Amino acid sequence: MKTKKIPVGQLLCDGLGDSDNAIENIENLMPLIGDIVVWFNALENDLNHALCDFISDRSVQKGILVVSNMMYSTKLELFEKFASDWMGVFQNEPVWFQDLIADLKTCSSLRNKVVHANWLETDDAGYTQVRIRVARSGLAEHELTLFTAESLTLILKKIIATRNRLGELISEHLIC
């Protein structure tokens, strides 16, 4: 995905897309945005299940108490620790385990860009505001990402492939 930065103008929306045309600009992307949300939520739910199984093999209640208010990044960190410990005991860590952890982090980052994008500020070229950054100098700039059907499809495929790999890890290496 291409990104660019533009300075924040006098008004927050200066230099961003025309809100009146934004829906027309992103209408064909909306189903893909929804698919990304659905499949990432499924991925996170699989992570929740694995954590609950690590915490107690008798009931999910204790696991739910632990993970219910955790952010995804915290769940992932805890999962990595539990999984590493488990696989260390049985010496069956697959060579791709750290790649999976990196992919799980990447999926989160990509999902956040899509979900938190300011879609009503999409310009005619397809660039959408994803965040505002403030430099140490105090100057603020918009970070814009070019979302296309192709780039969103790649994100979706990445999330699904990562979920499948997580399922493989759980079923073949982490039978809790």
N, C-alpha and C positions, 0 to 999 in steps of 0.2 A: 504494500500500500504506500502510495506517495503521501508525504506530509509536507506542509509548509507552515511558516509562521508569519503573522502580520501583526503590527503594533495595534494595541487597543487605542481607539480614537477617543474623541471627546465623549461620545456615547458608547455604551457597551456594544451596540450592534454595528457600529461604524466598520465598514469594510467586509462585513459578513454578507451572506446571501439574502436575497429578497424573500421575506417571510411569505409574501403573497404567492410566490411561485414555488415555494419549497415543497409543498405536497405534490405538485406535478413532477418536480425533480426527483423525488424519492418514492413515488407510488409503486414502481415496479420492485423496489427493494424491501418493501414492508413485509412480504411473506418470508424473505430470508432473515430479516431481523427477528421475526417471531420464532423461526426455526432455531436460530442461534440461542435464543433465550430458553426454549424448550429443552434442547439437547445439553446445554450447559447445566441447567437445573437437574437433569437426569444424572449427569456426571457428578455433580456435587452430592446428590442423594446417594449415589454408589459409595462415595467417600464417607458419608455419614454412616451408612450400613457397616462398612469395614471398621470404622472407629468404634461403633457400638459393639461389634463382635469382639474386638480386641479388649474392650473394657469389661465385658461380661458375656460369657457364652450361654448364660441361662435366660437372660431377659434383656431387652433393649432399654429398659427404663433407666438404668444407671448411665448408660451411654448417652441417652437423650439429655439427661441432666447435665452432662459434661459438654456436649456439642451444640446444644440448642441455641445458644447465644454467641457462638464463635463465628468470627469472620472466616471466609474461605482460606485465607493465607495461614491463619492459625491452625485450622483443621489440617491443612496440608503439611505443616511443620510437625504436628503431632502424629499424623499418619506416617510420615517419613521415619520418625523415631521409632514408633511401634513396629513398623515393617522391617526396618533395619535390625532391630533387636530380635525379632522373630526369625528372620532369615539367617541372622548370625548364629543363633542357637543350632539351627539345622543345616547351616552352611549351604544354603540353596539360593543365594541371591543371584538373579539373572544379570548378565552383563549389561543389559539395557535398563536396569532399574533407575540409575541416575538420569538417563535420557527421559524416562517416563516422568520423573519428578520435574525436570525442566519443562517438559511438554505440559504438565498440569499447571505450572506457573504461567506459561505462555498462553494457555487457554483462558486463564483468568484475566490476564492483561488484555487480550483481544476482546473478550466478552465485555469487559469494562468499557473499552473504547466504544463498542457498539451500543451498549445499553445506556451509557451516560452521555452519548453524543447529543448535541443540540440540533436535532434533525430539522427543526423549523428554521435553522440558519444555514441551510445548504444552498450553495450558489449554483449557477447554471452549469459550471464545469464539474459539479459533483463533490466539491470540497465542503466538508461539514466540520463545524467547531467541535472539538472533543475535550478541550480544556483551556483554561487561562493559566499561563505561567507568569510568575513575577520574578524577574532577575534580581540579583543582589543589588543592582543599581536602583531598584525600585520601579523600573519600567515594566509594564505588563504587556504581554503579547498573547494573541490567540494562537493556539495550535490547531491546525486544520488537517484533516485526513481525507483523502480521496477514496470514498467508498464506491465500489461498482458491484454489479451482480457477480462478476468473476471473483473479486476480492472477498466478498461476503460468503460466496460458495466455498472458497478455500478455507476461510475461518470455520465454517460449518463442518467441512470434511476433517479439519484438524481436531475439532472437539469430538466428533464421532470416533475417529481413529484412536484418540487418546482414551476415550471411555472404553473402547474395546480392549486396548492394551491394559488398562487398569483392571478390567474384568479378568483378563488372562492372568495377570499377576495374582489377583485374589484367589482365583480357582486353582491355579497350579502351584503357587508358592506360599500362599498365606491361608491355608485351610485352617481357619480359627475354630 
